[in-house]
Amino acid sequence: MRVLALAAVMFLASCSLFMKSIEKPKAEVRGVSMTAAGLSGVEGELRLDVQNPNSFGVPLAGIDWQLAVGGAQAVTGKVELQQTIPAKGIAPIATSLRVDARDALAVAGALARGQRAYTLRATLHFSTQFGPLAIDVQHTGQLGGAGGLGVDSILGAR
């Protein structure tokens, strides 16, 4: 009888571990910049702060992103990562963005028409102990500087 009661208590305790809900991490875009331009395209960087409200670390597996200039989608990309966001912590994430020459020309055309507004949409993919989790992030801003495709930052974050 005691063995049965002990087994029942252990079963219920293990169920509560698996029934524990996971809070969604949050992400804030700190900046989007283009750092180099050449014949093959434009290189840039996406900087995020990812906050994990959970009492356990959450592994960030990747980011899918889309960048639009002047309301028209300019470029998309995917970055695979292996970084754990610490429990109850905030981790800065910096990842490279690559815009191929064809898409860079489309962005240059939008800039030539006077477009300066941009929107970055990203989906962060986490691999948790409870299964995959996706978080959507959106950030809008205005192109900084003269708006050309130079080596300095093109896209300034607010």
N, C-alpha and C positions, 0 to 999 in steps of 0.2 A: 504494500500500500504506500509506504514511504517512497519507494522507488518510482512509483507511478506519479505521485504528487510532485516529486523533484523533477521528473521528466516534463510534466506539464508546465511547471514554473520556468524551466529552461527553454521550452518551446515558445512560451509567451514572450519571454525576454528576447529571444532571437527574432521573433516576428516584429517586435517593436523597433529593432534595429533596421529591419528592411522596410518598415512602414514609415520611417522617418522621412519627412518631406525635405526636399532640397529647395533652397531659395535661389532664385535666378541671380547670377552675377550681373553687375551693371558695368557699362563701359562709357567713357567720355572721350571724345576726340580732342586731343591736345593740339594736333597740328597735321597738316598735309603740306608737303613741300616738294618741289621739283629741284633736284640738285645738279643735274647735268643734262645737256642736250647734245645730240650728235646725229650722224646720218642714219644710224640704226634705230633711233628713237630717243625717248626721254626717260631718265631715271629719277626716282623720287623716293620719298619716305612717308609712311603713315605712322603717327605716334598716338597711342591710346593709353589711358589709365583704366585698368580693369579692376573692379572692386569685387571681392568675394565675401558675402555676408555669412557664409557657412562656417561651421566649427571644424571643417576639414579642408585640405587643399583640393583645388579643382584643376585638372590638367586642360590647358588650352591646346587644342589639336590643329586648328587652322582658322583662316579668315577668308571669306569670299567677299569681294568688294566691287562696287560700281561707282564710277565717277561721271557726273554729268556737268556740262558747262552750258550755261544759258538755257537750261531746261532740256537739252538734247543729250542723250547718253553718249559719252565720249569713249569710255574704256571700261573694261572689266578685268578682273584678275582673281587669282586664288593663291594663297600662301599657306603652306603647311608648317606648323610649329610644334614644338615639344617643350612647353613651359608650364609649370604648375603655378597657379595663383594661390598664394598662401592663405591659410585659414584666417578669417576676419581681417584680411589685409588688402592692400592695393598694390598692384604691380604695374610698372610702366612697360608697355609693349612698343617696340619699334620694329617695323618691318619695311622692306623695300617694296616699291611700286615700280613697275616697268610699263611704259607706254610705247608700243611699237611705232615706227615711223608713219604708217598710214593713219593710225589714230591720232598721233601728234599733229599731223596735218589738219585733221578735222578740228582739233582743239584750236589750232592756229587760225583756222577760218572763222570759228566762233569769236575768237578774240578780235580778229580784223573787223568783224561786224559790230564791235563794241560790247560784246557780252562779257560781263565780269563776275556774275553770280555762279557759284558752283554748289553742287550737292554731292556728298559722299554717303553712300549706303553700304553698310557692311553687315555680314552675318558672322558672328564668332561661334565656332564649334568647339564644345567642351566634351571630353570623355570622362564622365563621372562614374562612380561606383554603382549608380542607379541607372545607367544607360546614357546615351548621347543627349546633349542639350544644346540648343541653338538660341543665340541672343541676337536680335536685330538692333542696329545702331544707325542713326541718321544724323548728319552734320551738314549745315549750310554755312557759306561764307562768301566773301568777295575776294577776287583775285587781287593780290598785292602788287606793288610796284607799277611799272609801266604796262604790265600784262604780257610782255613778250616771253618767248621760250628761252630765257637766258639761264645762266648757271646759278644765279641767286634764286631765293625762294620765289616761286610764282604764286603758289596758293598759300595765303596767310590765314591761320586759324584765328577765330575770335576767342 
